[in-house]
Amino acid sequence: MAQHKLSLEALDVMNDCVLRIVDTSVYSTIVPVDCPILEITLPGFKYSIQFGETTTPAIAPGFMLNLTACDLELQFDNCGSAFSAFPDGIYVIKYSVAPNDQVYVEYNHLRITQALLKYEKILCDIDVAACEPTKEIAKKLEELRKIKMYLEAAKAKVETCHEPKKGMQLYTYAMKLLGKFTCDSCY
């Protein structure tokens, strides 16, 4: 029996005011693609924002979206001229086509853009040269590698292992460790 193979990618982007979602589905040429619906639930929210064929932005097979805080109703003022950053956390993303209750995919996406921006700023602040680092710099680099691994493990726990609580614990721990580098948590 012919059917669609629905698939989405929520890409990790370093632009903190963009949530990028790409339709990577394979559509059957025999079965029509009707009533596409994209639903996004933001971290800490109970309801989703829905997009379809008649919304802005419109959803059609092969869509590629760069969503802003205005699109997802996190920002209401100065849309198009000022862009609010998205928070890190778990975004629940569901995509369906008719019959929508039977043909769908749903993903948990752990956004870590804010963490990665902080991580890269710390790397910029470390005086690394194209030679063997001093013991102090080597220790900092090793600690940063460990933090990056915690972030990767957090994403895996949320997105692949379907253990969102464990993933968020790892993310929170990684952010605490990053905070020690920038003295966010210094007393």
C-alpha positions in Angstrom: 0.0 0.0 0.0 1.3 3.4 -1.0 2.0 5.9 1.9 3.9 8.9 2.8 7.1 8.7 4.9 6.9 11.9 7.0 10.0 13.3 8.5 11.2 16.7 9.9 14.5 18.2 10.8 14.7 20.9 13.5 18.2 22.2 12.8 20.6 23.5 15.4 21.3 27.1 14.2 23.4 29.7 15.9 20.9 32.5 15.2 19.2 32.8 18.6 16.1 34.4 17.1 15.3 31.7 14.5 13.8 28.2 14.9 14.5 26.4 11.6 12.4 23.5 10.6 12.7 21.6 7.3 10.4 19.0 5.8 12.5 16.0 4.9 9.5 13.8 4.1 9.2 11.4 1.2 5.7 11.7 -0.4 4.0 9.0 -2.4 3.1 10.0 -5.9 0.0 7.9 -5.7 -1.5 9.3 -2.5 -2.5 13.0 -2.4 -1.0 15.3 0.2 -3.9 17.0 1.8 -4.3 19.3 4.9 -0.7 19.5 6.0 -0.5 20.8 9.6 2.6 21.7 11.6 2.2 22.1 15.4 4.9 23.5 17.7 4.7 23.5 21.4 7.3 25.7 23.1 9.2 24.9 26.3 6.9 25.4 29.3 3.7 25.8 27.2 0.8 23.4 27.2 -0.7 24.4 23.8 0.7 24.4 20.4 0.9 27.0 17.6 -0.4 25.6 14.4 0.5 26.3 10.8 -1.3 25.0 7.8 -2.0 25.7 4.1 -3.7 29.0 4.8 -1.5 30.4 7.6 1.5 32.6 7.4 3.9 31.0 6.9 2.0 28.4 4.8 2.8 24.7 5.1 3.2 22.7 1.9 5.2 19.6 1.1 9.0 20.4 1.1 8.6 23.4 3.4 11.7 25.1 4.9 10.9 27.5 7.7 12.9 30.1 9.6 10.4 30.9 12.3 10.7 33.9 14.6 9.3 34.7 18.0 6.5 36.6 16.3 5.5 33.5 14.3 5.3 31.5 17.5 3.4 34.2 19.4 6.3 34.8 21.9 6.7 38.4 20.6 3.9 40.8 19.6 5.6 44.2 19.4 8.0 45.4 16.7 7.7 42.2 14.6 9.8 42.5 11.5 12.1 45.1 13.0 13.2 43.6 16.4 13.7 40.0 16.9 13.5 38.3 20.3 15.7 35.3 21.1 14.1 31.9 21.5 14.8 30.1 24.8 16.6 26.9 25.0 14.6 23.9 26.0 12.4 21.1 24.6 10.2 22.0 21.6 7.5 19.5 20.7 7.1 19.5 16.9 4.3 17.5 15.2 3.7 17.3 11.5 0.7 15.6 9.9 -1.2 15.2 6.6 -4.7 13.9 6.0 -5.9 11.8 7.7 -4.1 13.9 10.3 -4.9 11.6 13.3 -3.2 8.7 11.4 -0.5 10.1 9.3 1.9 12.1 11.5 5.3 12.3 13.1 6.1 13.9 16.4 9.6 15.0 17.7 11.1 16.4 20.8 13.8 18.9 19.8 16.2 20.2 22.5 17.2 23.6 21.4 20.7 24.4 22.8 21.5 27.6 20.9 21.9 29.8 24.0 24.3 27.3 25.5 26.3 27.0 22.4 26.6 30.8 22.1 27.9 30.9 25.6 30.3 28.0 24.9 31.7 29.7 21.8 32.1 33.1 23.7 34.2 31.2 26.3 36.3 29.7 23.6 36.9 33.2 22.2 38.1 34.4 25.6 40.7 31.6 25.9 44.1 32.5 24.6 44.7 29.4 22.5 47.7 29.3 20.2 48.8 27.0 17.4 51.0 25.0 19.7 50.8 22.8 22.8 48.7 24.8 25.4 49.9 25.6 28.9 48.6 23.3 31.7 46.0 25.9 32.7 44.7 26.4 29.2 44.7 22.6 28.6 42.6 22.1 31.7 40.1 24.7 30.5 39.9 23.1 27.1 39.3 19.7 28.6 36.6 21.1 30.9 34.9 22.7 27.9 35.1 19.4 25.9 33.3 17.7 28.8 30.6 20.4 28.9 30.1 20.1 25.1 29.7 16.3 25.6 27.1 17.0 28.3 25.1 19.1 25.8 25.4 16.4 23.2 24.2 13.8 25.7 21.3 16.0 26.7 20.2 16.3 23.0 20.5 12.5 22.6 18.5 11.8 25.8 15.7 14.1 24.6 15.7 13.5 20.8 16.8 9.9 20.5 16.3 8.1 23.8 13.0 9.8 24.5 14.1 10.7 28.1 13.3 14.4 28.2 13.7 14.7 32.0 17.2 13.2 32.0 18.1 15.3 29.0 17.0 18.5 30.7 19.0 17.5 33.8 22.1 17.1 31.7 21.4 20.5 30.0 21.0 22.2 33.3 24.2 20.7 34.6 26.1 21.8 31.5 24.7 25.4 31.9 25.9 25.4 35.5 29.4 24.4 34.4 29.4 27.0 31.7 28.3 29.6 34.3 31.4 28.8 36.3 33.5 29.9 33.4 31.7 33.2 33.0 31.2 33.7 36.8 27.4 33.6 36.3 27.2 31.5 39.4 30.2 33.0 41.3 29.4 34.3 44.7 
